[in-house]
């Protein structure tokens, strides 16, 4: 199944691809079916009797292009929704543009979506730095900035940014979970932390420090950061090994995580390794690093791993696989980023369903912050989505898991924030 693609070229941008899902086809038929009581309907830009328009940026190119599949999967999900009749009779148009993980491009594209394309909301744009670059703009314009796929703490600050709804558990929480596990299983360990030099990486580091508490200085013997544009991270890893650390926390994006896993093996360095959730895709990271050399890595998750055979007979896994095979046939079934996108798009669909015929930006935000015990396919058993005006975080439970050379194996109970 191919996606409809249009191109927009401007002097300031070179071949930025635009994937537009959803059209006005069927608009006449849908308008005939519209509820006569038009006075009851309320619309802001991006909504009408026949359409709901959303905007998204994603890195289809550049240093973290492995995340581009998230945008493709979102387009595939809403294509399914549209074929099933849309949301409350309205088709979803998802405009997903390539920003190359470059914040200036993210700003330009987002402004275009809001001011020219007139989208109702910005939906799950990819990346901490890109989202940081547009957060104030969207909040100033009172445009919903929904389900941000980053655990950076700035996106869970409802007081300062009330129009931003995060998706992931915070990276501070995740880092603290790993630190507590290290204390429990490797008391007296010497820990080295590799992190990306942005809000996400710094939050991970802060999480480790908070998890170790007063003993952080004792446990953490070395840290090293890298830029998203660095060609390699060899020098950082050589420095971390020289510290004498026997535990390595790899808190970075997929490309650099794969580099880190390979390099430690090449250096014959055998620390216990912890891997950020944002990089624990088997297809997106571990295969690139080497399945055998990835054996033993510990990470965390809240979604079902598509490579885990324990889920193969579950109804939601079968439905996910059927959807993927029909709407995203070229997608790697081992890529957890596809599961991630499927889950997030399911939540966005529920938000829009709850909004009903009041498709104002204020009501969309109100519904996004009023999710109650929402059970979403492909979440781990026991995890449900809850948000409120006082607590925007949808996901607040995770489970630890270890890679056995072929798949992730869950262990222990669900851990709450």
C-alpha positions in Angstrom: 0.0 0.0 0.0 1.5 3.3 -1.1 0.8 6.6 0.6 -0.3 9.6 -1.3 2.7 12.0 -1.4 2.8 15.6 -2.5 5.9 17.8 -2.6 6.3 21.3 -1.5 9.5 23.1 -2.5 10.7 26.4 -1.3 14.1 28.1 -1.5 14.6 27.6 2.2 14.1 23.9 2.0 15.3 21.1 -0.3 12.9 18.4 -1.3 10.9 18.2 2.0 8.5 15.3 1.5 4.9 15.7 2.4 2.7 12.8 3.1 -0.9 13.8 3.2 -3.4 11.2 4.4 -7.1 11.7 3.9 -8.9 13.8 1.3 -12.2 15.4 0.8 -13.4 12.4 -1.2 -16.9 11.5 0.0 -17.4 15.0 1.4 -20.8 15.3 -0.4 -22.1 12.0 1.0 -20.8 12.8 4.4 -22.5 16.3 4.4 -25.8 14.6 3.5 -25.4 12.4 6.6 -24.5 15.4 8.9 -26.7 16.0 11.9 -29.2 18.8 11.0 -28.7 20.6 14.2 -25.8 22.7 12.9 -26.1 25.1 15.8 -24.8 22.3 18.1 -21.6 22.0 16.1 -18.6 24.1 16.9 -15.5 24.3 14.8 -12.1 25.9 14.9 -9.6 25.9 12.0 -8.9 22.4 10.8 -12.4 21.0 11.5 -15.6 20.8 9.5 -18.6 18.6 8.9 -16.4 16.3 6.8 -12.8 16.6 7.9 -10.4 16.8 10.9 -7.0 18.1 9.9 -3.9 17.3 12.0 -0.2 18.2 11.5 2.9 16.3 12.4 6.7 16.6 11.7 8.9 13.5 11.6 12.5 12.8 10.6 12.1 10.9 7.4 15.7 11.9 6.7 18.7 12.8 8.7 20.6 11.3 11.7 17.5 9.7 13.4 15.6 8.7 10.3 14.9 5.3 12.0 12.1 7.3 13.7 10.5 8.1 10.3 8.6 4.8 10.5 6.5 6.4 13.3 5.1 9.0 10.9 4.5 6.4 8.2 2.6 4.2 10.7 0.5 7.1 11.9 -0.5 7.8 8.3 -1.3 4.1 7.9 -3.4 4.0 11.1 -5.6 7.0 10.1 -6.0 5.5 6.6 -7.6 2.5 8.4 -9.8 4.9 10.4 -10.9 6.7 7.3 -11.8 3.5 5.5 -13.9 2.4 8.5 -15.9 5.6 8.2 -13.7 8.2 10.0 -14.3 9.7 13.4 -17.9 10.7 14.1 -18.4 10.7 10.3 -15.4 12.9 9.6 -12.2 11.8 7.7 -8.9 12.5 9.2 -6.3 14.4 7.1 -2.8 13.9 8.6 -0.2 16.2 7.2 3.2 14.7 8.1 6.3 16.6 6.9 10.0 15.7 7.0 11.9 18.0 9.3 15.1 15.9 9.3 15.2 16.3 13.1 16.3 19.9 12.6 14.5 22.3 15.0 14.6 25.3 12.6 12.8 23.2 10.0 10.4 22.0 12.6 9.5 25.6 13.4 9.0 26.5 9.8 6.9 23.5 9.0 4.8 23.8 12.1 4.1 27.4 11.5 3.0 26.5 7.9 0.7 23.8 9.2 -0.9 26.2 11.7 -1.1 29.4 9.7 -1.5 28.1 6.1 -2.8 24.6 6.3 -5.0 25.5 9.3 -4.7 22.3 11.2 -6.9 21.7 14.3 -4.0 20.3 16.3 -0.3 19.3 16.1 -0.2 15.5 16.7 2.8 13.7 18.1 5.7 15.4 16.3 8.9 13.4 16.7 11.9 14.3 18.9 12.7 16.2 22.0 14.6 19.1 20.4 12.1 19.6 17.6 9.2 19.7 20.1 11.1 22.1 22.4 11.4 24.4 19.4 7.7 24.7 18.8 6.3 24.3 22.3 6.0 28.0 23.2 4.7 29.0 19.8 1.9 26.4 20.0 1.0 27.4 23.5 1.0 31.1 22.7 -1.3 30.3 19.8 -3.4 28.0 21.9 -3.0 25.1 19.5 -3.2 21.6 21.0 0.3 20.1 21.1 -0.7 16.5 21.7 0.9 13.2 22.7 4.4 14.4 22.5 6.6 11.3 22.1 9.3 12.5 24.4 9.9 12.0 28.1 11.6 15.3 28.6 10.3 16.9 31.8 9.5 20.2 30.0 6.6 18.5 28.2 5.0 17.5 31.5 4.7 21.1 32.8 1.0 21.8 32.5 1.3 25.0 34.5 3.7 26.7 32.1 2.6 24.9 28.9 -1.1 24.0 29.3 -1.6 23.2 25.6 1.1 20.5 25.6 0.1 17.0 26.5 3.1 14.5 26.8 3.0 10.8 26.0 6.0 9.0 27.5 6.8 8.6 31.1 9.4 11.1 32.0 13.0 10.3 31.2 13.8 11.3 34.8 11.5 8.6 36.0 12.9 6.0 33.6 16.5 6.8 34.6 15.6 6.5 38.3 14.0 3.1 37.7 17.3 1.9 36.2 19.3 3.3 39.0 17.2 1.6 41.6 17.6 -1.7 39.8 21.4 -1.2 39.7 21.4 -0.6 43.5 19.4 -3.7 44.0 21.3 -6.1 41.6 24.8 -4.5 41.5 25.4 -2.9 44.8 28.7 -0.9 44.7 28.7 -0.8 40.9 30.7 1.8 39.0 28.3 3.4 36.5 29.1 5.3 33.3 26.4 7.2 31.5 26.4 8.0 27.8 23.7 10.6 26.9 22.6 12.8 24.1 23.4 16.5 24.7 19.8 17.7 24.7 16.9 17.9 27.1 16.2 14.2 26.8 19.7 13.1 27.6 20.1 15.6 30.4 16.8 14.3 31.9 18.0 10.7 31.8 21.2 11.7 33.6 19.2 13.6 36.2 17.0 10.5 36.6 20.1 8.3 37.4 21.3 10.9 39.9 17.9 11.0 41.6 17.6 7.2 41.6 20.9 6.8 43.4 20.1 9.6 45.8 22.8 10.6 48.2 25.1 7.9 46.8 25.0 9.3 43.2 28.6 10.5 43.5 29.6 7.0 44.6 27.9 5.1 41.8 28.3 7.4 38.8 32.0 7.4 38.0 31.9 8.9 34.5 29.5 10.6 32.1 29.9 11.6 28.4 27.6 13.4 26.0 27.4 13.6 22.3 25.8 15.9 19.7 23.1 14.5 17.3 25.4 15.5 14.4 28.5 13.7 15.7 29.8 11.2 13.2 30.9 8.7 15.9 30.9 8.3 19.6 34.2 6.3 19.8 36.1 8.8 21.9 33.3 9.0 24.4 33.2 5.3 24.9 36.9 5.0 25.2 36.8 7.6 27.9 34.0 5.8 29.7 35.8 2.5 29.6 38.9 4.1 31.0 36.9 5.1 34.1 36.7 1.5 35.2 32.9 1.4 35.1 31.3 -2.0 35.1 27.8 -0.7 34.3 27.1 1.4 31.1 23.8 3.3 30.7 23.2 4.0 27.0 20.7 6.9 27.1 20.6 8.1 23.5 18.8 7.7 20.1 18.8 4.5 18.0 21.7 5.3 15.7 24.0 6.2 18.5 22.7 3.4 20.7 23.6 0.9 18.0 27.1 2.5 17.7 27.5 2.2 21.5 26.6 -1.4 21.7 28.9 -2.3 18.8 31.8 -0.3 20.1 31.7 -1.8 23.6 32.0 -5.2 21.9 34.8 -4.1 19.7 36.7 -2.8 22.7 36.1 -6.1 24.6 34.4 -4.1 27.3 31.7 -6.2 29.0 29.8 -3.9 31.4 26.2 -4.5 32.4 24.2 -2.4 30.0 21.0 -0.4 30.3 19.3 1.0 27.2 16.8 3.9 26.9 13.3 2.9 25.9 13.4 5.2 22.9 16.1 3.0 21.4 15.0 -0.5 22.4 13.5 -1.5 19.1 14.8 -4.9 18.0 14.6 -3.9 14.3 15.6 -0.3 14.7 18.5 -0.7 17.0 19.5 -4.1 18.2 19.7 -5.7 14.7 21.9 -2.9 13.6 24.1 -3.3 16.6 24.2 -7.1 16.4 21.7 -9.4 18.0 24.3 -11.5 19.8 26.3 -8.6 21.1 23.1 -7.0 22.4 22.3 -10.1 24.6 21.8 -9.2 28.2 20.9 -5.5 27.8 18.2 -4.3 30.2 15.6 -1.7 29.2 11.9 -0.9 30.1 8.7 -0.8 28.2 4.9 -0.3 28.5 4.0 -1.7 25.1 4.0 -5.3 23.8 7.2 -6.3 22.0 6.2 -7.6 18.6 9.0 -10.2 18.7 7.8 -11.7 22.0 6.1 -15.0 21.3 3.9 -14.8 24.4 1.7 -12.3 22.6 1.3 -14.1 19.3 -2.1 -15.6 20.2 -3.5 -12.5 21.8 -6.4 -10.8 20.1 -4.8 -7.3 20.0 -1.5 -8.7 18.6 -3.4 -10.5 15.8 -5.3 -7.3 15.0 -2.1 -5.2 15.0 -0.4 -7.6 12.7 -3.3 -7.7 10.3 -3.4 -3.9 10.3 0.4 -3.7 9.6 0.2 -6.3 6.8 -2.6 -4.4 5.1 -1.7 -0.8 5.7 2.0 -0.9 6.2 3.2 -4.0 4.4 6.8 -2.9 4.0 7.1 -2.2 7.7 9.3 -4.6 9.7 7.1 -6.6 12.0 10.0 -6.6 14.6 10.1 -2.8 14.8 8.5 -1.7 18.1 8.3 1.8 16.7 5.4 0.6 14.6 3.6 -0.7 17.7 4.4 2.6 19.5 2.8 4.6 16.7 -0.2 2.3 16.6 -0.8 2.8 20.3 -0.4 6.6 20.2 -2.7 6.9 17.2 -5.3 4.8 19.0 -5.3 7.3 21.8 -5.6 10.3 19.5 -8.6 8.6 17.8 -10.2 8.3 21.2 -9.6 12.0 22.0 -11.3 13.0 18.8 -14.2 10.6 19.3 -14.8 12.2 22.8 -14.7 15.7 21.3 -17.9 14.8 19.3 -19.2 17.7 17.3 -17.4 20.3 19.5 -14.2 20.4 17.4 -12.8 23.5 18.9 -9.2 23.5 20.0 -10.2 24.1 23.6 -12.5 21.1 23.7 -9.9 18.8 22.0 -7.5 19.8 24.8 -10.2 19.2 27.4 -10.8 15.7 26.0 -7.1 15.0 25.9 -6.9 15.7 29.6 -10.0 13.7 30.4 -9.0 10.1 29.6 -10.3 7.6 32.1 -9.0 4.0 32.4 -8.6 3.8 28.6 -7.5 0.3 27.6 -5.5 0.5 24.4 -4.5 -2.5 22.2 -0.8 -3.4 22.4 -0.2 -1.9 25.9 1.2 -4.3 28.4 -1.4 -6.0 30.5 -2.5 -3.9 33.5 -1.6 -0.5 31.9 -4.4 1.9 31.2 -4.4 5.5 30.1 -5.5 8.2 32.6 -5.2 11.9 32.3 -6.8 14.8 34.2 -6.5 18.6 34.4 -4.1 18.1 37.3 -2.1 15.3 35.8 -1.3 15.3 32.1 0.9 12.1 32.0 -1.0 9.3 30.2 1.6 6.5 30.8 2.8 6.1 34.4 3.7 2.4 34.6 6.5 0.4 33.0 8.1 -3.0 33.2 11.8 -3.9 33.1 12.9 -6.4 30.4 16.1 -8.1 29.3 17.2 -9.0 25.8 18.0 -12.7 25.3 19.7 -12.4 21.9 16.4 -12.8 20.0 13.7 -11.0 21.9 13.0 -8.9 25.0 11.9 -10.9 28.1 9.9 -9.1 30.7 10.7 -9.6 34.3 9.4 -8.3 37.6 6.1 -6.4 38.3 4.9 -3.2 36.7 6.7 -0.2 38.2 4.7 2.9 38.8 6.1 6.4 38.8 
